Every structure is written in structure tokens, then in C-alpha cells.
Amino acid sequence: MAKIETPRPVRGTQDMLGGTTEAFQERFAHVVATFDRVRKLYGFQRVEVPVFESTAVFARSLGESTDVVSKEMYTFEDRGGDSITLRPEFTAGISRAYITEGWQQFAPLKVATHGPLFRYERPQKGRFRQFHQLDAEILGAGEPGADVELLVLADQLLKELGVADGVTLNLNTLGDGPSRDAWRAALIAHFEAHRDQLSEDSVERLAKNPLRILDSKDPRDRPVADSAPDIDAYLTDEARSFFEKVTSGLDAAGVAWERNARLVRGLDYYRHTAFEFITDRLGAQGTVLGGGRYDGLIENLGGPSTPAVGWAAGIERLAMLIDQPAIDKPAVVLIPMGEAAEMKATGIIADLRRAGIACDMGYRGNMKKRMQRANASGAAWAIILGDDELVRGEAAVRNLGTGEQQAVALDALIATVTAL
């Protein structure tokens, strides 16, 4: 019979097992647990949205001409003939749900989620084709205080993860509609005057998405982009006041920030605040958390005009930055010897776990091997139960650190272990 060849995992995906040598799963889980704890402090409720949506949800939200839509989305036709896409980001699905599920009644709505996303791109350090993000959004709040709250939440999350050192909050304003329109016109005029100096990609962006030229990484574009006009000269009084309230709020909350006038969002529905938390510890891919205000998106998806602001952060990238958290270890290991002892130990371990004590049980091997595994587990105590102990109605409780051992009556075992 021919040997069956096991398929390899798809490129750009990963399997994670807790307790492995690299123990990446522990760091990953620590990021998620910290996020869940911090978002509750700010009153953000957990939300779930589907892993796949109608392709139109992402095409409308991300823009038909963007690389994500044209090159990176996992899109397929289902059996009903509908075009379906695995979600490449969270905001579009949450915005769609805000419209279709009647969540407007809860506005302003503060929600958070985390989970897998999918993009077909070249895998690299900290970037996968199936990757995972944290996401926080405030929908139905047009006040600058919402932007401040989200930024303070992000800042606290990074600090509690222990990665805030070396991470800088870059902040910019995209202005309101009139500000953005006037700036866009000035940028187009500037880039058209220097069209022959731009890269091929930027010439293409000039027709579709001129703001993206400002953050081009192509060295050929930098002189033209660096000499382009800033938005400040085109801000309306209202837009300038909005940005000042955001920066004043950050100052009041003790959140450090730097102005980056070249930080942009290319799609027209973005307004006012744009931001990125950037580190120099991940090479060229230095953004660990980013977002902005997208006041026109929900309307773009067919809903009512709704202000909104949000951010997302890559879980893998944050996990690469944090120190290894302590791996959960059992407090107690049960070592039964013999069938009768194993049956009795099954009841004991169930009672211990119901009492909130983390424990494990060795199933195979002689006494020596079971003790070796108990020591290797990191447990503090071992409960040894054999035929002799059963006859006496007791168990041996051994301190795995000192080797000291005491006999404890079976009916007093839970109380004794709980008190250890």
C-alpha cells in the first residue's frame, strides 16, 4: 500500500502549541488576555462578526482600486453563486453589522473584538496570510473625546503589555471634508508638476489615490513627497479646533505623541484623526497599532451618515515584542499506582479541579518515571496513591521542591491541599 503523504500547511499560516520551545502561543494568549482585561476598563463590549462577508462589503469599504481588494483578498463564489470574501479586516464587517442589525439604537457604541483575518501577500516577519488582530471601535460618536479615549486605551494596552518603550504615537489630522478636498487638489497640482520624477506606482496613484504618494517607500518619490504641501494650510477653523481638542486630550491623559504630517489614509471617507504606534524593533514593518476616524464609511456602505473611529493591532506583532509570560503549570500532580488507585484518583482530581486547583495526573510508567514527569511539569506538590495508601485510607503528599512527604487522610485531602 502506497504511503499517504500528509499535506503541508498553507504558506503564510502557522500552528501554535502552548508549552513548546518557543512558547509563542503563551505570548499570543497573553496579548489577547491583556486586551480583554483593558478594554473592559473602558467599557468596550465584546462583539463577533462573521469570518466571511459578501465581497461588496470589503470592496466598498477598502476601495476597488486598493491593493487589498485588487490583489490580496481571498474571494470565491459559493454554491449559491454569491461572491464571498474572507475578511481582510474588522472595520467593514462591524460597520455592516451596525447597519443591518440595528445597532444604531445603541449609539454611541463602543465595541472590541479579536480573531483571524486573511490576506494573500508575501509572508514576512510578523506578517502571515492568516493573521490575527485586536480591534476597537466607537461608532456614532463624532466628538474628539472618542478619538482621545481610543488612543488612551491603545496607550494603556501597550504599557500593560510592557512594549511601550521604543513605541511612538504618530498623529496627524486629515481635516474635515472641505479641508481634505482643498488639500487633495493642492497635492494633485504639486504631483502633476513633478509627474516625470515619480515612480510608476505613484503615477498610477495620482489618478486613483494621490494621498498615498505621501507615504510612498520608493526612494524616487521621496523628494517630491517631502516637498508637497502639508494639510495645515488648508484646515478649516472647525477641523483645526477638532485636532487641537484631540491633542489637548492626549496631553491631559499623559499620552506622548508626535506630529507626522505625512501620515495619511487614502480613502475619501477618512476624516480628522489618523494615527500609528510605531516601533523600531520590527524592521521596516514597524507599525504595531494603527487607525483613525472614518466618518464616511457607514454611509458608503448604505447606512445613515454616522461618525466613527477605531484602531487595529496585529496580535503576532505584539507577541513578538513582549517578554515570555509565565507558563501555566499544575499546582498538583496525582500519581496513582494500580487500577483501584487510578479509580480513586479520578474522583480526587475532579474534586481538586472543582475546588479551583490546577492539577494533572500521570497515566503510565513506573513510579520513577511518573515522578520524573511530575518534577518536569513544574508542579509544587505530588499526591501519591497506591494500594497500601488505599488500605490505610490516606494518600502521600510530597513537596516536590524539598522532597518532604506527609500522610494525609483521604477525607481531609481537599482541605489540606487547598491550604498548602
C-alpha positions in Angstrom: 0.0 0.0 0.0 1.4 3.4 -1.0 2.3 5.7 1.8 -0.2 8.6 2.2 1.6 11.9 2.1 0.3 14.4 4.6 -0.4 17.8 3.0 1.9 20.6 4.3 0.3 23.7 5.9 -0.6 26.5 3.5 2.2 29.1 3.1 1.7 32.0 5.4 -0.2 30.1 8.1 1.0 28.7 11.4 0.2 26.1 14.0 0.7 27.0 17.6 1.1 24.8 20.6 1.3 26.0 24.2 4.4 24.9 26.1 6.6 24.4 23.1 10.2 25.6 23.0 9.5 29.0 21.5 6.2 29.1 23.5 4.8 31.7 21.1 1.3 30.6 22.0 1.8 31.8 25.5 2.8 35.3 24.3 -0.1 35.3 21.9 -2.6 34.3 24.6 -1.2 36.9 26.9 -1.8 39.7 24.4 -5.4 38.6 24.0 -6.0 38.3 27.7 -4.5 41.7 28.4 -6.6 43.3 25.7 -9.8 41.7 27.1 -8.9 43.0 30.6 -8.1 46.5 29.5 -11.0 47.0 27.1 -13.4 46.2 29.9 -11.9 49.0 32.0 -13.0 51.4 29.2 -16.5 49.9 28.7 -15.9 48.3 25.3 -18.2 45.3 24.9 -17.1 42.2 23.0 -18.6 41.8 19.5 -18.4 39.0 17.0 -18.8 39.3 13.2 -18.6 36.6 10.5 -15.3 35.4 9.2 -16.6 35.9 5.7 -18.9 38.5 4.1 -20.3 39.5 0.8 -17.4 40.7 -1.3 -19.2 44.1 -1.8 -18.7 44.8 2.0 -14.9 45.0 1.6 -14.9 46.4 -2.0 -16.9 49.4 -0.9 -15.1 49.9 2.4 -11.5 49.4 1.2 -11.9 50.8 -2.3 -11.9 48.9 -5.6 -8.5 50.3 -6.6 -6.6 49.4 -3.4 -4.1 46.6 -3.4 -6.1 44.7 -0.7 -9.1 44.5 -2.9 -7.4 44.0 -6.3 -4.6 41.7 -5.2 -4.8 40.4 -1.6 -8.4 39.3 -0.8 -9.4 35.6 -0.6 -12.5 35.8 -2.7 -14.6 32.9 -4.1 -18.0 32.1 -5.4 -20.1 29.9 -3.1 -22.5 27.2 -4.2 -25.3 29.7 -4.5 -23.3 31.8 -6.9 -22.6 34.7 -4.5 -19.2 36.3 -4.3 -17.8 35.8 -0.8 -14.6 37.1 0.8 -12.7 36.0 3.9 -12.4 39.1 6.0 -9.2 41.1 5.5 -10.0 43.5 8.3 -12.7 44.0 11.0 -14.0 47.5 10.5 -16.1 46.8 7.4 -17.9 43.9 9.0 -18.6 45.8 12.2 -19.9 48.7 10.1 -22.1 46.4 8.1 -23.5 44.9 11.3 -24.1 48.4 12.7 -26.4 49.0 9.7 -28.1 45.6 9.2 -28.5 44.6 12.9 -30.0 47.9 14.0 -27.1 48.7 16.3 -27.7 52.5 15.7 -30.1 52.3 18.7 -27.1 51.8 21.0 -25.0 54.7 19.7 -22.5 55.8 20.8 -21.5 52.1 20.6 -18.1 51.0 22.0 -17.1 47.5 20.7 -14.0 45.4 20.6 -13.1 42.1 19.1 -10.2 39.9 18.1 -9.6 37.0 15.7 -8.2 35.7 12.4 -8.0 37.8 9.2 -6.9 36.8 5.7 -4.8 38.5 3.1 -2.8 36.9 0.2 0.6 38.7 0.4 4.2 37.7 0.7 4.8 36.3 4.2 7.4 38.0 6.2 8.5 38.6 9.8 5.4 39.2 11.9 3.1 39.0 8.8 1.1 36.0 7.7 -1.6 35.2 5.2 -3.8 34.1 8.1 -3.1 36.6 10.8 -4.8 37.8 13.9 -5.8 41.3 15.1 -7.2 43.1 18.1 -9.8 45.7 17.1 -11.6 48.5 19.0 -14.2 50.9 17.5 -16.5 53.7 18.7 -19.5 54.1 16.3 -21.9 57.0 16.4 -19.6 59.4 18.3 -18.4 62.5 16.4 -16.7 64.2 19.3 -12.9 64.4 19.6 -13.2 62.8 23.0 -13.9 59.5 21.3 -10.6 59.7 19.4 -8.9 60.5 22.7 -10.5 57.6 24.5 -9.4 55.1 21.8 -5.8 56.5 21.8 -5.6 56.3 25.6 -6.9 52.8 25.5 -4.2 51.8 23.0 -1.5 53.5 25.0 -2.6 51.7 28.2 -2.7 48.4 26.4 0.9 48.8 25.1 2.1 49.8 28.5 0.4 46.9 30.3 1.9 44.5 27.7 5.3 46.1 28.5 6.1 47.2 25.0 5.5 50.9 25.3 9.3 51.7 25.5 10.5 52.4 22.0 7.0 52.8 20.6 6.0 56.2 19.4 2.5 57.5 18.7 2.5 59.3 15.3 -0.5 61.6 14.9 -2.0 63.6 12.1 -5.2 65.3 11.0 -6.9 64.7 7.6 -9.3 67.6 8.3 -13.0 67.7 7.6 -14.5 67.3 4.1 -13.7 70.8 2.8 -10.2 70.7 4.3 -9.4 67.4 2.7 -10.8 68.4 -0.7 -8.7 71.6 -0.8 -5.6 69.7 0.3 -6.2 66.9 -2.2 -6.5 69.5 -5.1 -3.2 71.1 -4.0 -1.5 67.7 -3.8 -2.6 66.8 -7.3 -1.3 70.1 -8.7 2.0 69.5 -6.9 2.4 65.9 -8.1 1.3 66.7 -11.7 4.0 69.4 -11.8 6.6 66.7 -10.9 5.0 63.7 -12.7 8.2 62.8 -14.5 10.0 62.4 -11.2 7.5 59.9 -9.7 7.7 56.1 -9.7 5.3 54.1 -11.9 3.2 53.2 -8.9 2.8 56.8 -7.8 1.9 57.9 -11.3 -0.9 55.3 -11.1 -1.9 56.5 -7.6 -2.0 60.1 -8.8 -5.1 59.2 -10.8 -6.7 57.0 -8.2 -5.4 57.8 -4.7 -3.0 60.8 -4.7 -2.7 61.0 -0.9 -0.9 57.6 -0.8 2.1 59.1 -2.6 2.9 61.0 0.6 3.9 57.8 2.4 5.5 56.0 -0.5 8.5 53.9 0.4 10.1 54.3 -3.1 13.2 56.4 -2.9 12.3 58.0 -6.2 9.2 59.5 -4.7 10.6 60.9 -1.5 11.9 64.3 -2.8 8.6 65.1 -4.5 6.5 63.8 -1.5 8.7 65.6 1.1 8.2 68.9 -0.7 4.4 68.5 -1.0 2.2 71.0 0.9 1.0 70.0 4.4 -2.7 69.9 5.2 -2.3 72.7 7.9 -2.6 75.4 5.3 -6.0 74.1 4.2 -7.6 73.3 7.5 -10.9 74.9 8.3 -11.4 76.5 11.7 -13.6 73.6 12.7 -11.0 71.0 11.6 -8.2 72.8 13.4 -10.3 73.0 16.6 -11.1 69.3 16.4 -7.4 68.4 16.1 -6.4 70.7 19.0 -9.0 69.1 21.2 -7.6 65.7 20.4 -4.0 66.7 21.2 -5.1 68.6 24.3 -6.9 65.5 25.5 -3.9 63.3 24.9 -1.7 65.8 26.9 -4.3 65.8 29.7 -4.2 62.0 29.8 -0.4 61.9 29.8 -0.1 60.2 26.4 3.0 61.2 24.5 2.6 61.8 20.8 4.5 63.2 17.8 3.0 65.1 14.8 3.6 63.3 11.5 2.2 65.5 8.7 2.9 62.7 6.2 0.7 60.1 7.9 -2.4 59.7 5.6 -5.4 57.5 4.8 -6.1 57.4 1.1 -9.8 56.7 1.1 -12.2 59.6 1.0 -14.3 58.5 3.9 -11.5 59.1 6.4 -11.7 62.3 8.4 -9.8 64.1 11.1 -7.5 61.9 13.2 -5.1 59.4 11.7 -2.6 57.6 13.9 0.0 54.8 14.2 2.0 53.5 17.1 5.4 52.7 15.6 8.4 50.7 16.9 11.9 50.3 15.5 12.1 46.7 16.8 10.4 45.0 13.9 12.4 46.3 11.0 10.7 48.0 8.1 7.3 46.8 9.2 7.2 49.0 12.3 3.5 49.7 12.9 2.1 47.7 15.8 -1.2 49.5 16.1 -3.0 52.0 13.8 -6.3 53.6 13.0 -8.2 56.7 12.5 -11.6 58.4 12.1 -13.8 57.1 9.3 -16.9 59.3 9.4 -18.0 58.4 5.8 -17.7 54.6 5.8 -21.1 53.6 7.2 -22.8 55.9 4.7 -20.6 54.5 2.0 -22.0 51.0 2.9 -25.6 52.2 2.5 -26.2 53.3 6.1 -27.0 56.7 7.6 -24.3 59.3 8.0 -22.5 58.1 11.1 -19.3 59.3 12.7 -16.9 56.5 13.8 -13.3 56.0 14.8 -11.3 52.8 15.5 -8.0 51.0 15.5 -6.5 47.6 15.0 -3.3 45.9 16.2 -1.6 42.7 15.0 -1.5 40.1 17.7 1.5 38.3 16.2 3.5 41.5 16.0 2.7 42.4 19.6 3.5 38.9 20.7 6.9 39.2 19.1 7.6 42.3 21.3 6.6 41.1 24.7 8.6 39.1 27.2 7.7 35.4 27.7 4.9 35.3 30.3 4.8 32.6 32.9 3.5 29.4 31.5 0.6 27.9 33.5 1.7 25.0 35.5 -0.3 22.5 37.5 -0.1 23.0 41.2 -0.6 19.3 42.0 0.2 16.1 40.1 -1.6 12.9 41.1 0.4 9.7 40.8 -1.8 6.6 41.2 -0.3 3.1 41.2 -2.7 0.3 40.4 -6.3 0.1 39.0 -8.0 0.7 42.3 -5.8 3.8 43.0 -6.4 5.1 39.5 -10.2 5.0 40.0 -9.9 6.7 43.4 -7.6 9.3 41.9 -10.1 10.1 39.2 -12.6 11.2 41.9 -9.9 13.1 43.8 -8.6 15.1 40.8 -12.2 16.0 39.8 -12.8 17.4 43.3 -9.5 19.3 43.3 -10.3 20.9 40.0 -13.8 21.9 41.2 -12.1 23.5 44.2 -10.1 25.7 41.8 -6.8 23.8 42.0 -4.9 23.2 38.7 -3.8 19.6 38.6 -2.8 16.8 36.3 -2.4 13.0 36.6 0.2 10.6 35.3 -1.3 7.6 33.5 1.6 5.5 32.5 5.1 4.3 33.5 6.6 3.0 36.8 6.8 5.1 39.9 10.2 6.5 38.9 9.1 7.7 35.5 5.9 9.2 36.9 7.8 11.2 39.5 10.3 12.4 36.8 7.3 13.7 34.8 5.8 15.3 37.9 9.1 17.2 38.6 9.4 18.2 35.0 5.8 19.7 35.0 6.7 22.4 37.4 4.1 21.4 39.9 4.7 22.2 43.6 3.1 19.0 45.0 2.5 15.4 44.2 -0.2 13.2 45.6 0.9 9.6 45.6 -1.8 6.9 45.9 -1.2 3.2 45.9 -2.8 0.0 47.3 -1.1 0.4 50.7 -2.4 4.0 51.0 -5.9 2.9 50.0 -6.0 0.3 52.7 -5.0 3.0 55.3 -7.5 5.5 53.8 -4.8 8.1 53.1 -2.5 9.5 50.4 1.1 10.6 50.5 1.5 14.3 49.7 5.0 15.2 48.7 6.6 18.6 48.4 8.4 18.4 45.0 10.7 21.2 45.9 12.1 19.8 49.2 11.2 16.1 48.9 9.4 16.2 52.3 6.3 14.0 52.4 3.3 13.6 54.8 0.4 11.2 55.0 -3.0 12.8 54.7 -6.4 11.2 55.3 -8.3 10.9 52.0 -11.3 12.8 53.5 -9.0 15.6 54.5 -7.1 15.8 51.3 -9.0 18.7 49.6 -8.8 20.9 52.7 -5.1 20.1 53.2 -4.1 20.7 49.5 -6.2 23.9 49.4 -4.3 25.2 52.5 -0.8 24.4 51.1 
